[in-house]
């Protein structure tokens, strides 16, 4: 991909600021252009960043000054923008999910393979010291042979704080598709890919009430299941039970726990880059906290794109399109299993991404 890696950003919503804070001024990449459907927004962002041009979406996709398109559009537009970038011979790295529909995600990877360009995809939180320290502990035998795991994400629903939460309860939304990529990407790092799933889900409330902003008090319809549970069969035989819900007040369970023959490991919230990893060994009386031993220290949004650019064909990027496709199929299979009442075998698999060695902040920033 080259040393002076030039980035064009499409989609300048809230999340773009976190990416720009990481990427602008970095020695390995250079943001050269930005675009948004709202031209005034792209003009305002470009005005803050010397050397960055405000372009239309089509101008950015065809720009010779862009090597990789950073796709921060809404999920429904992910596939269209990705295919546009690939069509112009550019690499693409996007926010999760890879696409809103599994067929579109497959089309993106097929087009990229034909064009010999790379595809990367968030989440990159799993490359921080939280999940990577947990992975290093599992691989070092801290829990013995892993036997089963659990993953739990429970909230009362984003309508309590989001002023326009409609999309969370429409097709493509729901707790699994919204938050599942963080948990499932972590589980692949920890335990390997998934070979089959069994799912169950419910939608016991047909509407929600917006709790803040100009529409506070407005009722919105719930068009997707708001609670999804399931069992994941990993290729190595480990079983993970997963619960993602917009229907609970809170949970005391750890976000992820890995249970093995000689110990249990708790993994911090995979929506964050770091956090406390705790181990209780068989026969011990107390949990102990493990010091960070792997991962990008002080990681922030965009570290996955830096990792993607640094791969440069020498290794597979850790936040890869292949991983994102496998995670998306796992989620859609859980929902289909629930609807059809049967076990579903997956058609995709993926190599576990290479672990991240403990990398001080000054070495990757």
Order of alpha helices (4+ residues) and beta strands (2+ residues): beta-alpha-beta-alpha-beta-alpha-beta-alpha-beta-alpha-beta-alpha-beta-alpha-beta-beta-beta-beta-beta-beta-beta-beta-beta-alpha-alpha-beta-alpha
